[in-house]
């Protein structure tokens, strides 16, 4: 660790111990809230971090206090060198986890076990086969559903990420919670957020309060149990009394959790984003390839982090689509 042990501490005293690394901008699904309908211009392979660069840059962060790394995409499993990347990262003293759409995760079960991965976040926005096809533009529901249960059977903790969109899948809130009755899944409802090209509107977001209202109209009040949140958790966590699984609500839009944020992001082309909504990025890959020291760049980027949502602290600012000058989600990393 460097002499200055506060490299990853921002001006508000938040220490950043959680690094999310996007491995690719590619995906084998086409969810419109993540990828614009017209697609995105993909960067050439030479512009992206290779396996050794992912490892070496991650190692620098781990040396400065990062103890958790999440691999994201796009879809991280579409990278042919994913096994090499994962094996390299597993040598670092950091907890490894991943967000995947689950389509091809069955090809890597042994690898994930070998590298000590215990928790998998699986993106699934509907429990209906035809609706899955409408949302993702792909007919892969059966495969994802099958792999989800295989992961559970193999002993992985499976978190199901559900992006709620009003008029699209918000009628499945109770269905997803009922899904936890007999299976120990952790369902996480995520508010629909604005990114380039996803045509976000504030009235499409299903808020924390709206979700709780639906719960209260379906379950007896005493059966809805509030359970403790982990340190720096983004979700407010609940379970239904007697159910095997649990659920959480990630309310980035209506009830943000920025005061305890410990997350930083590295895009597939080696740009450091100090916030999901940050409209500025810091290039780490170019100076790294030039043999330059990148710690000062990291420290400066972390130090400039805003108190809330990349500077969009006022509701009027955040609710105004014209204020969002950010990448599409597929080019940031989920």
Secondary structure, 3 states (H helix, E strand, C coil): CCCCCCCCECCCCCECCEEEEECCCCCCCCCCCCCCCCCCCCCCHHHCCCHHHHHHHHHHHHHCCCCEEEEECCCHHHCCCHHHHHHHHCCCCCEEEEEECCCCHHHHHHHHHHCCCCEEEEECCCCCHHHHHHHHCCCCHHHHHHHHHHHHHCCCEEEEEEEEECCCCHHHHHHHHHHCCCCCCEEEEEECCCCCCCCCCHHHECCHHHHHHHHHHHCCHHHEEECCCCCCCCCEEEEECCCCCEEEEECCCCCCCHHHCCEEEECCCCEEECCCCCCCCEECHHHHHCCCCCHHHHHHHHHCCCCCHHHCCCHHHHHCHHHCCCCCHHHHCC
